[in-house]
Amino acid sequence: MFAVLTLLFAAGATAAVLARTTRNGVRRDGTAPAAVPRPAAGTPFRVLAGCAAAGAVLLYAWGALCVILAVVEAEDGGTGSAPLRPCRTEAHPELSERIVDYSVSWLPLGFRCETADGDGYSSDDVPRYVNPGTAVLALTAAASAVAAGYATELRTRAAARNGGGDRPSGHPRGPV
């Protein structure tokens, strides 16, 4: 909820700043802003793909750090080390006392506490949102990269068909 409110606040602040800067295409000092060049075909998709890929990498790194810290805590012997600290939970108190080992999974990220009879449960040290979030961001990055390639291909074919211009043949001002 906090993240949604932060995003809404950032969007509102950006809109307010932009609204104060220009009004109806004219700056406060009466001059017109410089013309904005048309972005290359597929640029928004490339930006989305890059941001989604970066988010997936960061989220996976966060989950891997959680797994590594759970392993470090499990391997830390001494007083109070039995049962393993990452395996202590109120959700499974009867199983916590019978934990004999643990296993680590890197894809999907996870830390599993295991009992002698082969039973076990996943530790809460790796947040539940890490694996689905990483998958959604990675799939978004892949789909955006494919869409960027498709948009670039369509624009290139349209330009070749129209004699080098990038306007479609039915454009009111004709092909460039």
C-alpha beads as a LAMMPS data file, in Angstrom:
LAMMPS data file: protein, C-alpha beads

176 atoms
175 bonds

1 atom types
1 bond types

-500.0 500.0 xlo xhi
-500.0 500.0 ylo yhi
-500.0 500.0 zlo zhi

Masses

1 110.0

Atoms # bond

1 1 1 0.000 0.000 0.000
2 1 1 2.847 2.360 0.859
3 1 1 4.473 1.739 -2.526
4 1 1 1.229 2.554 -4.367
5 1 1 0.806 5.781 -2.417
6 1 1 4.423 6.724 -3.100
7 1 1 3.963 6.127 -6.844
8 1 1 0.757 8.188 -6.877
9 1 1 2.504 11.019 -5.033
10 1 1 5.450 10.931 -7.455
11 1 1 3.103 10.975 -10.460
12 1 1 1.150 13.915 -9.019
13 1 1 4.310 15.868 -8.237
14 1 1 5.623 15.270 -11.758
15 1 1 2.327 16.405 -13.297
16 1 1 2.326 19.545 -11.148
17 1 1 5.867 20.467 -12.147
18 1 1 5.160 19.887 -15.828
19 1 1 1.918 21.874 -15.645
20 1 1 3.738 24.839 -14.111
21 1 1 6.485 24.704 -16.717
22 1 1 4.268 24.836 -19.817
23 1 1 0.685 25.822 -20.444
24 1 1 -0.860 25.010 -23.816
25 1 1 2.549 24.561 -25.397
26 1 1 3.830 28.003 -24.369
27 1 1 6.298 28.669 -21.576
28 1 1 5.674 31.393 -18.986
29 1 1 8.171 33.658 -20.695
30 1 1 6.128 33.431 -23.930
31 1 1 8.518 31.236 -25.909
32 1 1 7.578 27.921 -27.432
33 1 1 9.446 24.824 -26.259
34 1 1 11.823 23.164 -28.692
35 1 1 10.318 20.514 -30.920
36 1 1 10.665 17.047 -29.492
37 1 1 12.048 14.605 -32.039
38 1 1 10.039 11.476 -32.716
39 1 1 11.524 8.523 -30.852
40 1 1 12.842 5.571 -32.814
41 1 1 10.463 2.690 -33.351
42 1 1 10.334 0.372 -30.380
43 1 1 12.031 2.791 -27.964
44 1 1 9.269 2.673 -25.311
45 1 1 9.348 -1.118 -25.433
46 1 1 13.150 -1.115 -25.097
47 1 1 12.929 1.151 -22.057
48 1 1 10.257 -1.070 -20.508
49 1 1 12.319 -4.185 -21.243
50 1 1 15.417 -2.675 -19.651
51 1 1 13.584 -1.497 -16.534
52 1 1 11.766 -4.815 -16.103
53 1 1 15.000 -6.775 -16.560
54 1 1 16.782 -4.578 -14.021
55 1 1 13.899 -5.058 -11.593
56 1 1 13.999 -8.832 -12.057
57 1 1 17.745 -8.914 -11.426
58 1 1 17.432 -6.753 -8.299
59 1 1 14.521 -8.787 -6.927
60 1 1 16.369 -12.064 -7.560
61 1 1 19.492 -10.624 -5.886
62 1 1 17.376 -9.650 -2.866
63 1 1 15.986 -13.189 -2.622
64 1 1 19.458 -14.724 -3.061
65 1 1 20.763 -12.504 -0.262
66 1 1 17.917 -13.740 1.974
67 1 1 18.850 -17.363 1.166
68 1 1 22.543 -16.715 1.867
69 1 1 21.744 -15.068 5.201
70 1 1 19.511 -18.023 6.147
71 1 1 22.366 -20.449 5.332
72 1 1 24.831 -18.390 7.377
73 1 1 22.407 -18.379 10.289
74 1 1 21.780 -22.143 9.951
75 1 1 25.505 -22.930 9.867
76 1 1 26.212 -20.787 12.922
77 1 1 26.692 -23.365 15.693
78 1 1 26.905 -22.858 19.406
79 1 1 24.409 -22.227 22.146
80 1 1 20.855 -22.005 20.903
81 1 1 21.600 -23.469 17.491
82 1 1 19.200 -26.413 17.764
83 1 1 16.761 -26.398 16.109
84 1 1 18.198 -24.388 13.242
85 1 1 17.308 -20.714 13.668
86 1 1 15.783 -20.245 10.194
87 1 1 13.565 -23.280 10.870
88 1 1 12.063 -21.978 14.109
89 1 1 8.506 -20.970 13.439
90 1 1 5.201 -20.717 15.218
91 1 1 3.425 -22.160 12.173
92 1 1 5.129 -25.568 12.579
93 1 1 6.191 -25.886 16.255
94 1 1 5.892 -29.695 16.231
95 1 1 8.166 -29.944 13.187
96 1 1 10.679 -27.372 14.463
97 1 1 11.918 -29.774 17.126
98 1 1 12.473 -32.618 14.601
99 1 1 14.525 -30.655 12.036
100 1 1 17.741 -32.456 11.133
101 1 1 18.929 -30.656 7.993
102 1 1 18.096 -28.046 5.417
103 1 1 18.248 -27.711 1.649
104 1 1 18.703 -24.659 -0.523
105 1 1 17.100 -24.035 -3.895
106 1 1 18.405 -21.314 -6.214
107 1 1 15.718 -21.589 -8.887
108 1 1 13.157 -20.996 -7.516
109 1 1 14.755 -19.359 -4.501
110 1 1 14.027 -21.186 -1.274
111 1 1 15.302 -22.489 2.050
112 1 1 13.671 -25.799 3.073
113 1 1 13.863 -27.275 6.552
114 1 1 13.880 -31.086 6.511
115 1 1 13.051 -33.726 9.119
116 1 1 14.500 -37.244 9.460
117 1 1 11.431 -38.883 7.894
118 1 1 11.732 -36.756 4.720
119 1 1 9.013 -34.311 5.631
120 1 1 9.720 -30.611 5.845
121 1 1 8.570 -27.102 5.115
122 1 1 9.820 -23.917 3.516
123 1 1 11.338 -21.352 5.816
124 1 1 9.898 -17.841 5.944
125 1 1 13.357 -16.288 5.498
126 1 1 12.826 -15.857 1.746
127 1 1 9.870 -13.491 1.202
128 1 1 6.984 -15.091 -0.683
129 1 1 6.821 -12.296 -3.266
130 1 1 10.378 -12.837 -4.565
131 1 1 9.798 -15.804 -6.915
132 1 1 6.518 -14.662 -8.519
133 1 1 7.762 -11.067 -8.759
134 1 1 10.982 -12.142 -10.453
135 1 1 9.058 -14.316 -12.901
136 1 1 6.590 -11.547 -13.803
137 1 1 9.368 -8.988 -14.302
138 1 1 11.461 -11.389 -16.390
139 1 1 8.490 -12.282 -18.603
140 1 1 7.633 -8.583 -18.976
141 1 1 11.214 -7.873 -20.047
142 1 1 11.162 -10.686 -22.605
143 1 1 7.773 -9.689 -24.026
144 1 1 8.828 -6.032 -24.249
145 1 1 12.044 -6.943 -26.047
146 1 1 10.069 -8.977 -28.582
147 1 1 7.580 -6.101 -29.013
148 1 1 10.453 -3.638 -29.561
149 1 1 11.886 -5.838 -32.276
150 1 1 8.469 -6.207 -33.876
151 1 1 7.843 -2.426 -33.835
152 1 1 11.256 -1.753 -35.345
153 1 1 10.649 -4.347 -38.055
154 1 1 7.243 -2.886 -38.915
155 1 1 8.631 0.634 -39.153
156 1 1 11.587 -0.514 -41.263
157 1 1 9.300 -2.376 -43.667
158 1 1 6.960 0.622 -43.916
159 1 1 9.927 2.883 -44.678
160 1 1 11.193 0.532 -47.381
161 1 1 7.718 0.281 -48.901
162 1 1 7.317 4.091 -48.977
163 1 1 10.650 4.922 -50.530
164 1 1 12.637 5.514 -47.366
165 1 1 10.057 7.523 -45.405
166 1 1 8.585 6.365 -42.138
167 1 1 4.980 7.525 -42.735
168 1 1 2.460 4.988 -43.950
169 1 1 1.280 5.327 -47.537
170 1 1 -2.190 6.525 -46.494
171 1 1 -0.810 9.422 -44.388
172 1 1 -2.453 12.804 -45.247
173 1 1 0.902 14.455 -45.951
174 1 1 2.113 11.446 -47.918
175 1 1 5.242 9.413 -47.330
176 1 1 8.369 11.231 -46.221

Bonds

1 1 1 2
2 1 2 3
3 1 3 4
4 1 4 5
5 1 5 6
6 1 6 7
7 1 7 8
8 1 8 9
9 1 9 10
10 1 10 11
11 1 11 12
12 1 12 13
13 1 13 14
14 1 14 15
15 1 15 16
16 1 16 17
17 1 17 18
18 1 18 19
19 1 19 20
20 1 20 21
21 1 21 22
22 1 22 23
23 1 23 24
24 1 24 25
25 1 25 26
26 1 26 27
27 1 27 28
28 1 28 29
29 1 29 30
30 1 30 31
31 1 31 32
32 1 32 33
33 1 33 34
34 1 34 35
35 1 35 36
36 1 36 37
37 1 37 38
38 1 38 39
39 1 39 40
40 1 40 41
41 1 41 42
42 1 42 43
43 1 43 44
44 1 44 45
45 1 45 46
46 1 46 47
47 1 47 48
48 1 48 49
49 1 49 50
50 1 50 51
51 1 51 52
52 1 52 53
53 1 53 54
54 1 54 55
55 1 55 56
56 1 56 57
57 1 57 58
58 1 58 59
59 1 59 60
60 1 60 61
61 1 61 62
62 1 62 63
63 1 63 64
64 1 64 65
65 1 65 66
66 1 66 67
67 1 67 68
68 1 68 69
69 1 69 70
70 1 70 71
71 1 71 72
72 1 72 73
73 1 73 74
74 1 74 75
75 1 75 76
76 1 76 77
77 1 77 78
78 1 78 79
79 1 79 80
80 1 80 81
81 1 81 82
82 1 82 83
83 1 83 84
84 1 84 85
85 1 85 86
86 1 86 87
87 1 87 88
88 1 88 89
89 1 89 90
90 1 90 91
91 1 91 92
92 1 92 93
93 1 93 94
94 1 94 95
95 1 95 96
96 1 96 97
97 1 97 98
98 1 98 99
99 1 99 100
100 1 100 101
101 1 101 102
102 1 102 103
103 1 103 104
104 1 104 105
105 1 105 106
106 1 106 107
107 1 107 108
108 1 108 109
109 1 109 110
110 1 110 111
111 1 111 112
112 1 112 113
113 1 113 114
114 1 114 115
115 1 115 116
116 1 116 117
117 1 117 118
118 1 118 119
119 1 119 120
120 1 120 121
121 1 121 122
122 1 122 123
123 1 123 124
124 1 124 125
125 1 125 126
126 1 126 127
127 1 127 128
128 1 128 129
129 1 129 130
130 1 130 131
131 1 131 132
132 1 132 133
133 1 133 134
134 1 134 135
135 1 135 136
136 1 136 137
137 1 137 138
138 1 138 139
139 1 139 140
140 1 140 141
141 1 141 142
142 1 142 143
143 1 143 144
144 1 144 145
145 1 145 146
146 1 146 147
147 1 147 148
148 1 148 149
149 1 149 150
150 1 150 151
151 1 151 152
152 1 152 153
153 1 153 154
154 1 154 155
155 1 155 156
156 1 156 157
157 1 157 158
158 1 158 159
159 1 159 160
160 1 160 161
161 1 161 162
162 1 162 163
163 1 163 164
164 1 164 165
165 1 165 166
166 1 166 167
167 1 167 168
168 1 168 169
169 1 169 170
170 1 170 171
171 1 171 172
172 1 172 173
173 1 173 174
174 1 174 175
175 1 175 176
